[in-house]
């Protein structure tokens, strides 16, 4: 029931925020404000419900070092997408036709911020963390990644390749980033940086959502395996490869820092918690 209450609280904020952003779609500054408020409120609700139900300090959203971690994640996310789009452009499958929208990216900042925060709180803060307590880091990484990828099958122009790609390059990588830092701030920044670079800067599809009002007026054409097709570059083989490499890097860091939870230790912790209750 503890997990149920946590999920209900975060989902409620996400749903209300999502509907509110949709209501002001086409109005950049209200969308920025509503998206930002959704992100902030989600953090406060997560801290409150997790702190109350688990009776602990919510260290994964500690205020100290938060801005630096978000900035590092943002830079990694943007750099990741730059590498992907540069490879696609090198093959001639990404072309810039000129400058795009100046107000569109403002609106996308609000939308992407709300989505990045609520999805990280849900999938890494609640799902991954809960499964890791019982089954260890590696199984939790795989299971939460599969669920995250499957959730994107509900998106417009979703494909099985796109869902698999999301499971690896996002679900696995973001969970590994959390495992390495034990903080949600880096995954939040990384998630936002990737999404905003994809649509807000380079004007490409983000998981098939159709909103490509970026700073650049651009288009992709070519093999689906390279460009990702209608789903966007997230389904590109380049995104999968780069995401997989970063997943391994974060897991290596987690090993060095001793933050990986082995399955046997997780099982013992779960058994002790059950006995204590």
Wavefront OBJ file of the C-alpha trace (Angstrom):
o trace
v 0.000 0.000 0.000
v 2.930 2.319 0.621
v 3.937 2.110 -3.051
v 0.314 2.493 -4.155
v -0.061 5.769 -2.248
v 3.221 7.035 -3.663
v 2.216 6.215 -7.243
v -1.253 7.723 -6.850
v 0.181 10.988 -5.510
v 2.737 11.423 -8.317
v 0.317 10.279 -11.033
v -2.304 12.755 -9.819
v 0.101 15.693 -10.142
v 1.332 14.419 -13.513
v -2.209 14.025 -14.874
v -3.396 17.422 -13.676
v -0.222 19.096 -14.932
v -0.433 17.341 -18.291
v -4.038 18.400 -18.793
v -3.195 21.954 -17.787
v -0.310 22.170 -20.253
v -2.558 20.813 -23.001
v -5.167 23.457 -22.150
v -2.675 26.284 -22.761
v -1.056 24.690 -25.812
v -0.163 27.317 -28.374
v 0.463 29.951 -25.696
v 4.225 29.840 -24.950
v 4.482 31.772 -21.692
v 1.458 30.218 -19.935
v 2.712 26.781 -21.053
v 6.158 27.543 -19.625
v 4.606 28.618 -16.331
v 2.249 25.643 -16.049
v 4.975 23.155 -16.995
v 7.376 24.658 -14.477
v 4.766 24.589 -11.723
v 4.013 20.947 -12.540
v 7.692 20.062 -12.163
v 8.057 21.926 -8.847
v 4.813 20.576 -7.399
v 5.755 17.018 -8.403
v 9.008 17.274 -6.450
v 7.226 18.598 -3.349
v 4.539 15.898 -3.526
v 7.155 13.146 -4.011
v 9.172 14.380 -1.051
v 6.082 14.575 1.120
v 4.525 11.206 0.271
v 7.803 9.246 0.281
v 8.969 10.895 3.500
v 5.652 10.138 5.209
v 5.228 6.573 3.978
v 8.864 5.465 4.316
v 9.639 7.575 7.393
v 13.012 8.794 6.197
v 14.839 11.723 4.700
v 14.259 11.774 0.936
v 17.942 11.898 0.045
v 17.373 11.171 -3.662
v 15.915 14.683 -3.949
v 18.241 16.452 -1.536
v 18.518 20.181 -2.124
v 22.295 20.301 -1.721
v 24.024 19.920 -5.074
v 20.726 19.724 -6.971
v 21.418 22.558 -9.425
v 24.870 21.215 -10.304
v 23.541 17.699 -10.862
v 20.687 18.946 -13.068
v 23.130 21.044 -15.111
v 25.497 18.099 -15.588
v 22.614 15.906 -16.675
v 21.351 18.571 -19.070
v 24.775 18.888 -20.707
v 25.096 15.095 -21.042
v 21.614 14.846 -22.562
v 22.261 17.600 -25.108
v 25.700 16.174 -25.974
v 24.149 12.732 -26.488
v 21.632 14.033 -28.973
v 24.223 16.158 -30.775
v 26.241 12.968 -31.345
v 23.148 11.157 -32.662
v 21.992 13.917 -35.010
v 25.550 14.549 -36.247
v 25.830 10.905 -37.324
v 22.435 11.051 -39.052
v 23.403 14.320 -40.800
v 26.745 12.835 -41.890
v 24.802 10.236 -43.894
v 22.677 13.000 -45.440
v 19.489 11.944 -43.645
v 19.060 15.139 -41.580
v 18.747 18.486 -43.340
v 18.318 22.007 -41.942
v 16.130 24.286 -44.059
v 16.558 27.426 -41.957
v 15.540 28.917 -38.653
v 12.353 27.665 -37.068
v 10.302 29.047 -34.197
v 11.471 31.316 -31.387
v 8.368 30.909 -29.228
v 7.947 27.169 -29.794
v 11.027 26.242 -27.731
v 9.740 28.402 -24.860
v 6.568 26.349 -24.728
v 8.561 23.142 -25.051
v 10.695 24.051 -22.026
v 7.586 23.933 -19.836
v 6.234 20.765 -21.418
v 9.594 18.954 -21.322
v 10.333 20.033 -17.741
v 7.015 18.705 -16.470
v 7.401 15.443 -18.399
v 11.046 14.868 -17.409
v 10.427 15.437 -13.698
v 7.218 13.419 -13.380
v 8.553 10.494 -15.442
v 11.801 10.325 -13.453
v 9.956 10.442 -10.150
v 7.633 7.674 -11.319
v 9.973 5.304 -13.136
v 13.297 5.814 -11.342
v 12.208 7.259 -8.008
v 9.354 4.831 -7.357
v 9.451 1.847 -9.728
v 13.205 1.264 -10.032
v 13.881 1.958 -6.364
v 11.110 -0.363 -5.187
v 12.154 -3.266 -7.423
v 15.827 -2.751 -6.538
v 15.073 -3.207 -2.842
v 13.787 -6.706 -3.537
v 15.716 -7.915 -6.577
v 18.891 -5.855 -6.790
v 20.153 -3.209 -9.190
v 20.514 -5.237 -12.391
v 17.096 -6.889 -12.404
v 15.477 -3.596 -11.394
v 17.266 -1.843 -14.266
v 15.985 -4.379 -16.797
v 12.412 -4.548 -15.490
v 11.949 -0.791 -15.069
v 13.498 -0.230 -18.516
v 11.055 -2.677 -20.123
v 8.090 -0.971 -18.431
v 9.364 2.465 -19.496
v 9.763 1.323 -23.094
v 6.344 -0.369 -23.116
v 4.712 2.823 -21.815
v 5.878 4.598 -24.985
v 3.931 2.135 -27.147
v 0.916 4.313 -26.322
v 2.483 7.266 -28.168
v 1.515 8.339 -31.658
v 3.488 6.528 -34.415
v 4.862 4.128 -31.791
v 6.786 1.115 -33.055
v 8.221 -1.967 -31.399
v 11.713 -0.794 -32.383
v 10.991 2.574 -30.751
v 9.839 0.914 -27.522
v 12.926 -1.316 -27.431
v 15.140 1.689 -28.110
v 13.502 3.692 -25.297
v 13.889 0.733 -22.921
v 17.645 0.588 -23.587
v 18.785 4.150 -24.210
v 16.442 5.827 -21.704
v 15.054 3.275 -19.251
v 18.362 1.497 -18.747
v 20.602 4.547 -18.946
v 18.560 6.754 -16.619
v 18.248 3.970 -14.043
v 22.012 3.427 -14.232
v 22.543 7.181 -13.763
v 20.436 7.015 -10.617
v 22.295 3.909 -9.390
v 25.629 5.709 -9.851
v 24.602 8.901 -8.055
v 21.715 7.819 -5.795
v 20.130 11.110 -6.812
v 17.229 11.811 -9.161
v 18.577 15.219 -10.155
v 21.092 13.910 -12.716
v 18.507 11.682 -14.508
v 16.023 14.574 -14.494
v 18.538 16.912 -16.129
v 19.629 14.248 -18.604
v 16.036 13.418 -19.554
v 15.165 17.079 -20.062
v 18.362 17.861 -21.992
v 17.845 14.985 -24.419
v 14.172 15.757 -25.067
v 14.665 19.496 -25.447
v 17.639 19.115 -27.788
v 15.666 16.665 -29.886
v 12.642 18.894 -30.433
v 13.359 22.366 -29.054
v 16.724 22.798 -30.774
v 16.977 20.428 -33.725
v 13.271 20.267 -34.609
v 12.828 16.483 -34.726
v 10.142 14.175 -33.334
v 10.213 13.161 -29.660
v 8.744 9.670 -29.300
v 6.243 10.441 -32.064
v 4.480 13.289 -30.255
v 4.426 15.472 -33.387
v 5.631 18.721 -31.773
v 8.752 19.822 -33.668
v 8.708 23.612 -33.221
v 12.423 23.927 -32.577
v 14.971 26.644 -33.187
v 15.839 24.896 -36.449
v 13.453 24.089 -39.277
v 14.708 20.654 -40.244
v 13.626 17.261 -41.529
v 14.869 13.684 -41.542
v 14.558 11.180 -44.365
v 16.145 7.839 -44.915
v 16.176 4.302 -43.511
v 14.113 3.906 -40.349
v 16.992 2.135 -38.639
v 19.114 5.286 -39.067
v 16.570 8.091 -38.609
v 14.010 6.401 -36.376
v 11.243 7.087 -38.885
v 8.038 8.774 -37.699
v 8.890 7.952 -34.068
v 11.939 10.214 -34.209
v 15.697 9.774 -33.687
v 15.086 8.032 -30.362
v 14.428 4.900 -32.448
v 17.695 5.332 -34.350
v 20.393 2.709 -34.001
v 22.756 5.559 -33.068
v 20.600 6.446 -30.056
v 20.559 2.817 -28.952
v 24.338 2.487 -29.237
v 25.133 5.753 -27.456
v 22.556 5.048 -24.752
v 23.958 1.543 -24.211
v 27.507 2.894 -23.891
v 26.426 5.481 -21.325
v 24.499 2.810 -19.421
v 27.722 0.801 -19.094
v 29.642 3.920 -18.037
v 27.134 4.720 -15.293
v 27.124 1.101 -14.097
v 30.919 1.170 -13.979
v 30.733 4.315 -11.842
v 28.159 2.641 -9.610
v 30.545 -0.303 -9.100
v 33.434 2.017 -8.291
v 31.337 3.897 -5.770
v 29.880 0.737 -4.250
v 26.285 1.781 -4.917
v 25.180 -1.352 -6.796
v 22.724 -3.419 -4.750
v 23.389 -7.172 -5.216
v 20.360 -9.434 -5.370
v 21.270 -11.407 -2.272
v 21.759 -8.272 -0.199
v 18.439 -6.932 -1.494
v 16.690 -10.179 -0.521
v 18.190 -10.042 2.988
v 17.172 -6.392 3.358
v 13.659 -7.265 2.267
v 13.444 -10.174 4.702
v 14.713 -8.047 7.594
v 12.230 -5.303 6.766
v 9.411 -7.859 6.753
v 10.493 -9.230 10.129
v 10.743 -5.731 11.558
v 7.186 -4.978 10.527
l 1 2 3 4 5 6 7 8 9 10 11 12 13 14 15 16 17 18 19 20 21 22 23 24 25 26 27 28 29 30 31 32 33 34 35 36 37 38 39 40 41 42 43 44 45 46 47 48 49 50 51 52 53 54 55 56 57 58 59 60 61 62 63 64 65 66 67 68 69 70 71 72 73 74 75 76 77 78 79 80 81 82 83 84 85 86 87 88 89 90 91 92 93 94 95 96 97 98 99 100 101 102 103 104 105 106 107 108 109 110 111 112 113 114 115 116 117 118 119 120 121 122 123 124 125 126 127 128 129 130 131 132 133 134 135 136 137 138 139 140 141 142 143 144 145 146 147 148 149 150 151 152 153 154 155 156 157 158 159 160 161 162 163 164 165 166 167 168 169 170 171 172 173 174 175 176 177 178 179 180 181 182 183 184 185 186 187 188 189 190 191 192 193 194 195 196 197 198 199 200 201 202 203 204 205 206 207 208 209 210 211 212 213 214 215 216 217 218 219 220 221 222 223 224 225 226 227 228 229 230 231 232 233 234 235 236 237 238 239 240 241 242 243 244 245 246 247 248 249 250 251 252 253 254 255 256 257 258 259 260 261 262 263 264 265 266 267 268 269 270 271 272 273 274 275 276 277
